[in-house]
Amino acid sequence: MRKNIAIVTGASCGMGREFVRQLAKKEPCIEEIWAVARNRTALEALQREVSSVRIFSTDMTKQASFDSLKLVLEKEKPHISWLVCSAGAGTQKEVAKTECRDLENMIQLNCTALTLMTRLCLPYCRNGQILLLASGAAFVPQPGFAVYAASKAYVLSFARALRRELKGQVRVTAVCPGPVDTPFLDKMGGREHMPAFKKPFIASPHSVVRKAIKDGKKGRELSVYGISMRVTQIFCKLLPHRIMINIMYKSKRGVDRA
Ligand SMILES: NC(=O)c1ccc[n+]([C@@H]2O[C@H](COP(=O)([O-])OP(=O)(O)OC[C@H]3O[C@@H](n4cnc5c(N)ncnc54)[C@H](OP(=O)(O)O)[C@@H]3O)[C@@H](O)[C@H]2O)c1
């Protein structure tokens, strides 16, 4: 009998950890949750809280991580009923002011690792559910956040195309939150550097994850939490992007000068 599992990347904190907690509660048929992240201590704390957690402490920007996970998958041949790719990083600075290694890390983790992880898991995912963490930043290019927004536009595009390729076999949902109250906001330079227009949109990880799981089960293409983000999404569709880009650039400049 194949073991029924969920794999959650970025599980040591933020939304990834919340996905682990909520999947453990809401999906009793999941026997193990494979929690992937670098911070072993945080994963061990999560394991004490959620007994079905199995720790995979690894750096997803390293090819060796995928080689060892591939070996485990080939050996155990589990059924992956949920794959949640939540590991991600962002730097909120203009491109010319960002270190090359930070740009590379964002692309490596947000695009390459997410793609490789998805590909690696696909043979085990039949009739399963894939949630790929994109962002509201995927809706329009964002000066001051250019590479992050571009990396999330990649995730959104990838998720939508993959969904069509896997129709009838695996449900794929792109999760596109606005700002969420997780350590991510501090890592990317602190809330004080966030443009004012984004601050009222900060959501709780609990609510965003609850909606993402619901939308995933309903087989929705996108999961967009909150009325403000849905309005933003509509504006991004209706207004010419050069206008949106200018608004964002000016509001960002205002924050940098303050
Ligand atoms: N928070 C927001 O405002 C927001 C909004 C929209 C979209 N998102 C996206 O949603 C996802 C989750 O964000 P979050 O807010 O939960 O972020 P977070 O709190 O910063 O958590 C990021 C997770 O990624 C893991 N990670 C980072 N680098 C890694 C690496 N090299 N290898 C393996 N794991 C790595 C981190 O664990 P370790 O450090 O232990 O490795 C952590 O568990 C991300 O993709 C993010 O881009 C976030």
PDBQT file of the ligand as one rigid body, heavy atoms in Angstrom, charges set to zero:
ROOT
HETATM    1  N1  LIG A 301       4.589  37.095   3.041  1.00  0.00    +0.000 N 
HETATM    2  C1  LIG A 301       4.199  37.762   1.985  1.00  0.00    +0.000 C 
HETATM    3  O1  LIG A 301       3.915  38.967   2.063  1.00  0.00    +0.000 OA
HETATM    4  C2  LIG A 301       4.038  37.073   0.660  1.00  0.00    +0.000 A 
HETATM    5  C3  LIG A 301       3.176  37.657  -0.277  1.00  0.00    +0.000 A 
HETATM    6  C4  LIG A 301       2.997  37.026  -1.500  1.00  0.00    +0.000 A 
HETATM    7  C5  LIG A 301       3.662  35.859  -1.780  1.00  0.00    +0.000 A 
HETATM    8  N2  LIG A 301       4.525  35.321  -0.866  1.00  0.00    +0.000 N 
HETATM    9  C6  LIG A 301       5.210  34.093  -1.231  1.00  0.00    +0.000 C 
HETATM   10  O2  LIG A 301       4.690  33.058  -0.431  1.00  0.00    +0.000 OA
HETATM   11  C7  LIG A 301       5.701  32.093  -0.141  1.00  0.00    +0.000 C 
HETATM   12  C8  LIG A 301       5.809  31.909   1.364  1.00  0.00    +0.000 C 
HETATM   13  O3  LIG A 301       6.158  33.162   1.908  1.00  0.00    +0.000 OA
HETATM   14  P1  LIG A 301       6.259  33.397   3.477  1.00  0.00    +0.000 P 
HETATM   15  O4  LIG A 301       5.665  34.707   3.732  1.00  0.00    +0.000 OA
HETATM   16  O5  LIG A 301       5.803  32.216   4.209  1.00  0.00    +0.000 OA
HETATM   17  O6  LIG A 301       7.846  33.524   3.590  1.00  0.00    +0.000 OA
HETATM   18  P2  LIG A 301       8.809  33.246   4.845  1.00  0.00    +0.000 P 
HETATM   19  O7  LIG A 301       8.059  33.392   6.117  1.00  0.00    +0.000 OA
HETATM   20  O8  LIG A 301      10.010  34.096   4.615  1.00  0.00    +0.000 OA
HETATM   21  O9  LIG A 301       9.197  31.726   4.632  1.00  0.00    +0.000 OA
HETATM   22  C9  LIG A 301       9.978  31.342   3.542  1.00  0.00    +0.000 C 
HETATM   23  C10 LIG A 301      10.275  29.877   3.660  1.00  0.00    +0.000 C 
HETATM   24  O10 LIG A 301      11.157  29.525   2.576  1.00  0.00    +0.000 OA
HETATM   25  C11 LIG A 301      12.225  28.756   3.125  1.00  0.00    +0.000 C 
HETATM   26  N3  LIG A 301      13.452  28.930   2.337  1.00  0.00    +0.000 N 
HETATM   27  C12 LIG A 301      14.088  30.097   2.062  1.00  0.00    +0.000 A 
HETATM   28  N4  LIG A 301      15.222  29.841   1.376  1.00  0.00    +0.000 NA
HETATM   29  C13 LIG A 301      15.288  28.490   1.232  1.00  0.00    +0.000 A 
HETATM   30  C14 LIG A 301      16.227  27.617   0.639  1.00  0.00    +0.000 A 
HETATM   31  N5  LIG A 301      17.338  28.082   0.033  1.00  0.00    +0.000 N 
HETATM   32  N6  LIG A 301      15.994  26.278   0.675  1.00  0.00    +0.000 NA
HETATM   33  C15 LIG A 301      14.881  25.789   1.290  1.00  0.00    +0.000 A 
HETATM   34  N7  LIG A 301      13.949  26.571   1.871  1.00  0.00    +0.000 NA
HETATM   35  C16 LIG A 301      14.159  27.908   1.847  1.00  0.00    +0.000 A 
HETATM   36  C17 LIG A 301      12.412  29.315   4.522  1.00  0.00    +0.000 C 
HETATM   37  O11 LIG A 301      12.997  28.341   5.369  1.00  0.00    +0.000 OA
HETATM   38  P3  LIG A 301      14.544  28.298   5.822  1.00  0.00    +0.000 P 
HETATM   39  O12 LIG A 301      15.005  29.698   5.997  1.00  0.00    +0.000 OA
HETATM   40  O13 LIG A 301      14.486  27.469   7.058  1.00  0.00    +0.000 OA
HETATM   41  O14 LIG A 301      15.228  27.585   4.702  1.00  0.00    +0.000 OA
HETATM   42  C18 LIG A 301      10.972  29.524   4.964  1.00  0.00    +0.000 C 
HETATM   43  O15 LIG A 301      10.451  28.330   5.483  1.00  0.00    +0.000 OA
HETATM   44  C19 LIG A 301       6.971  32.613  -0.792  1.00  0.00    +0.000 C 
HETATM   45  O16 LIG A 301       7.119  31.982  -2.038  1.00  0.00    +0.000 OA
HETATM   46  C20 LIG A 301       6.702  34.093  -0.984  1.00  0.00    +0.000 C 
HETATM   47  O17 LIG A 301       7.406  34.599  -2.083  1.00  0.00    +0.000 OA
HETATM   48  C21 LIG A 301       4.723  35.899   0.354  1.00  0.00    +0.000 A 
ENDROOT
TORSDOF 0
